[in-house]
């Protein structure tokens, strides 16, 4: 399929024609999967996407490849999957003679069939070789499709539909299987890095933190208008304005708070020129930054910096 019309339909940039964002709103990502499913006319599109998936440069993908055991790998997926999908809530548990890795959404909403196929498909294809040859059992929450033939070549023969969750079952002994080629030193470095990345991400339940985070990320690019912030966090402009008002604040107030906080941080670093500070805060001209800073602090940026030397 030609991806360009699908990307344009969802308002996403076309690679090679515009800068590709590092993250997109969850609703947009799900919309893209739905559009691909509809355009392809292939009910097992998620499985096909899993087969063609190639590991990228994300820290989580490197981390799982260097996990010491399969159980550690699955546990790290649970801990850090939010770095890939904010809404995700994978869980690892044990039931009798099996370990179970399940994939759900944090808000309890239903995981779309196409995403369940993609996530479990990628997980099975990447862990089958690391499970010591153990037989994996795959469970889908959606009903059995009319045509099951695409599923067995990808997932193996033990597949159940209409289950209470989307999950993979592993024999308990498989969880202790040691991954070949894992580097324990690299694993520790990547684990520390992933932990820091997760700590830096705002809570998905904290709207104000999400807005501040979106403003901070858009400052240098000048993308701090209400429409820009709403797009980054996956809300409509009117919805975002209403929800901020309900919490006693506004986009303008949060933008100013972020700029004040960042201005102080940048000015404490005397190696950063004032012109660059203005640019990093999203001001088109240095004079606009100077006027704003004097309004905030009652003095000029240069005088504020000198007083802290």
C-alpha positions in Angstrom: 0.0 0.0 0.0 1.0 3.6 -0.6 1.4 5.0 2.9 1.2 8.7 1.9 -2.6 9.0 1.6 -3.0 7.3 5.0 -0.5 9.7 6.6 -2.1 12.7 5.0 -5.6 11.5 6.1 -4.4 11.5 9.8 -2.5 14.8 9.4 0.8 13.1 9.9 4.0 14.4 8.1 5.2 12.4 5.1 8.8 11.1 5.5 11.2 13.0 3.3 8.8 16.0 3.0 8.6 17.1 6.6 10.3 16.4 9.9 8.8 13.3 11.5 7.7 13.8 15.1 9.3 11.5 17.8 5.9 10.9 19.3 2.3 11.2 18.0 -1.0 11.3 20.0 -2.3 7.8 20.9 -5.6 8.5 19.1 -3.8 9.4 15.9 -1.7 6.2 16.1 -4.8 4.1 16.5 -6.4 6.0 13.7 -3.5 5.1 11.4 -3.8 1.4 12.2 -7.6 1.6 11.6 -7.0 3.4 8.3 -4.4 0.8 7.2 -6.8 -2.0 8.2 -9.6 -0.5 6.2 -7.5 0.3 3.1 -5.9 -3.1 3.0 -9.1 -5.0 3.4 -7.1 -7.6 5.3 -8.5 -8.7 8.7 -5.1 -10.0 9.8 -3.3 -6.7 8.9 -1.8 -6.6 12.5 -0.2 -10.0 12.0 1.3 -8.9 8.6 2.7 -5.7 10.3 4.2 -7.9 13.0 5.9 -10.1 10.4 7.4 -7.1 8.6 8.4 -5.3 11.8 12.1 -4.6 12.1 13.7 -3.6 15.4 14.6 0.1 15.4 16.9 2.2 17.5 14.7 2.6 20.5 16.4 2.0 23.9 13.7 -0.5 24.9 14.4 -2.8 21.9 18.1 -2.8 22.7 17.3 -3.4 26.4 15.2 -6.5 25.8 17.9 -8.0 23.5 20.4 -7.7 26.3 18.2 -9.0 29.1 19.8 -11.9 30.9 16.7 -14.1 31.0 13.3 -14.3 29.3 11.6 -13.3 32.6 13.8 -10.2 32.9 13.0 -9.4 29.3 9.2 -9.6 29.9 9.4 -7.7 33.1 11.3 -4.8 31.4 8.6 -4.7 28.7 6.0 -4.3 31.5 8.1 -1.5 33.2 9.0 0.5 30.1 6.4 -0.2 27.4 5.0 3.3 28.2 8.0 4.7 26.5 6.5 3.3 23.3 2.8 3.6 24.0 1.5 5.9 26.8 -1.8 4.0 27.1 -0.1 0.6 27.4 -0.3 -1.6 30.6 1.4 -4.9 30.0 1.6 -7.2 33.0 3.6 -10.3 33.9 2.1 -12.9 36.2 2.0 -16.6 37.1 -0.9 -19.0 36.9 -0.1 -22.6 37.9 2.6 -24.0 35.6 2.6 -20.9 33.3 4.0 -17.4 33.2 1.6 -15.0 31.5 2.5 -11.7 29.7 -0.7 -9.7 29.0 -1.3 -6.5 27.1 -4.0 -4.1 28.2 -4.8 -0.3 28.2 -4.4 1.7 31.4 -7.9 3.0 31.3 -9.4 -0.4 30.9 -10.7 0.3 27.4 -10.7 -2.4 24.7 -7.4 -3.0 22.8 -8.2 -2.8 19.1 -8.0 -6.2 17.4 -5.4 -4.9 14.9 -3.1 -3.6 17.7 -3.5 -6.9 19.7 -2.4 -8.8 16.6 0.6 -6.5 16.1 1.8 -6.4 19.7 1.4 -10.1 20.4 2.8 -11.0 17.0 5.9 -9.0 17.5 6.3 -10.4 21.0 6.0 -14.0 19.9 8.3 -13.6 16.9 10.9 -12.0 19.0 10.7 -14.3 22.1 10.1 -17.7 20.5 13.9 -18.1 19.8 14.6 -17.0 23.4 12.2 -19.4 25.1 14.4 -22.4 24.7 12.1 -24.0 22.1 9.2 -24.1 24.6 5.7 -24.0 23.2 4.0 -20.7 23.6 0.2 -20.3 23.9 -1.4 -17.1 22.5 -4.7 -15.7 23.8 -6.8 -13.0 22.0 -9.7 -11.2 23.5 -11.5 -10.8 20.2 -13.7 -13.6 18.7 -12.3 -16.2 16.4 -12.0 -14.8 12.8 -13.7 -16.5 9.9 -10.3 -17.3 8.4 -7.7 -18.5 11.0 -5.2 -19.6 8.4 -2.9 -16.5 8.7 -2.5 -16.9 12.4 -0.8 -20.4 12.8 2.2 -19.7 10.6 3.0 -16.6 12.6 2.0 -17.6 16.1 2.1 -21.4 16.1 -0.7 -23.9 16.7 -1.8 -23.0 20.2 -4.1 -20.0 19.7 -7.3 -19.2 21.6 -9.9 -16.6 20.8 -12.6 -14.9 22.9 -10.4 -15.0 26.0 -10.6 -12.5 28.9 -7.4 -10.7 27.7 -4.7 -10.5 25.1 -1.8 -12.6 26.4 1.0 -15.1 25.9 1.5 -18.1 28.1 5.0 -19.5 28.8 5.9 -22.6 30.7 7.5 -21.5 33.9 10.8 -23.2 33.1 11.0 -21.1 29.9 11.1 -17.9 32.0 14.5 -18.8 33.4 16.0 -19.4 29.9 19.2 -17.4 29.4 19.2 -15.2 26.3 22.1 -15.9 24.0 24.3 -12.9 23.3 23.0 -10.8 26.1 25.6 -8.3 27.5 25.1 -7.8 31.2 27.1 -4.5 31.3 25.2 -3.0 28.4 21.9 -4.2 30.0 22.7 -2.3 33.1 23.5 0.9 31.2 20.4 0.6 29.1 18.2 -0.2 32.1 19.4 2.9 33.9 18.8 5.0 30.8 15.3 3.7 30.3 14.5 4.4 33.9 15.6 8.0 33.5 13.5 8.4 30.4 10.5 7.0 32.1 11.0 9.3 35.1 11.2 12.3 32.8 7.8 11.5 31.2 4.8 13.1 32.7 2.1 11.0 34.3 -0.6 10.2 31.7 -3.2 11.2 34.4 -1.6 14.7 34.9 -3.0 17.1 32.3 -1.0 20.0 33.5 2.3 18.0 33.4 1.4 16.9 29.9 0.8 20.4 28.8 4.0 21.7 30.3 5.9 18.8 28.7 4.4 19.6 25.3 5.2 23.3 25.7 8.8 22.6 26.7 9.3 20.3 23.7 7.8 22.8 21.3 9.6 25.9 22.5 12.7 25.9 20.2 10.5 25.1 17.2 8.0 27.9 18.0 5.2 25.3 18.4 3.7 26.5 21.6 0.3 27.8 20.5 -2.8 26.2 22.0 -3.4 24.3 18.7 0.2 23.0 18.8 0.0 21.8 22.4 -3.5 20.2 21.8 -2.1 18.3 18.8 0.9 17.0 20.8 -1.2 15.6 23.6 -4.0 14.3 21.4 -6.9 16.6 22.4 -9.0 19.2 20.5 -8.3 22.9 21.1 -11.7 23.5 22.7 -11.4 20.4 24.9 -8.0 21.4 26.1 -9.1 25.0 26.8 -12.1 23.8 28.8 -10.1 21.2 30.8 -7.4 23.8 31.7 -10.1 26.3 32.7 -11.6 23.7 35.0 -8.3 23.4 36.8 -8.1 27.1 37.2 -5.4 27.9 34.7 -4.9 28.5 31.0 -2.5 27.7 28.2 -1.0 31.2 28.4 -0.3 30.9 32.1 1.4 27.5 31.7 3.4 28.8 28.8 4.7 31.6 30.9 5.5 29.3 33.9 7.5 27.0 31.6 9.4 30.0 30.1 10.2 31.4 33.5 11.5 28.1 34.7 13.6 27.5 31.6 14.9 31.1 31.5 16.3 30.7 35.0 17.9 27.4 34.1 19.5 28.7 31.0 20.7 31.9 32.5 22.5 30.0 35.3 24.7 28.5 32.6 26.9 31.4 31.7 28.1 29.6 28.5 24.7 30.1 26.9 24.5 33.5 25.1 21.4 35.6 25.8 20.4 35.5 22.1 20.4 31.7 22.3 18.3 31.7 25.5 15.7 33.8 23.7 15.7 31.3 20.8 15.4 28.3 23.2 12.4 29.9 24.9 10.6 30.4 21.6 11.0 34.2 21.2 11.3 35.4 17.7 13.5 38.3 18.8 15.9 38.9 21.7 14.1 42.2 22.5 10.8 40.3 23.1 12.6 38.0 25.6 14.2 41.0 27.4 10.8 42.7 27.8 9.1 39.5 29.1 11.9 38.7 31.5 11.8 42.3 33.0 8.1 41.8 33.5 8.7 38.5 35.3 11.7 39.5 37.4 11.8 43.3 37.5 15.3 43.3 36.0 17.1 42.4 32.7 18.3 38.9 31.9 21.9 40.1 32.0 21.6 41.8 35.4 19.8 38.7 36.8 22.7 36.5 35.5 25.4 38.8 36.9 23.7 38.8 40.4 24.1 35.0 40.5 27.8 34.8 39.5 
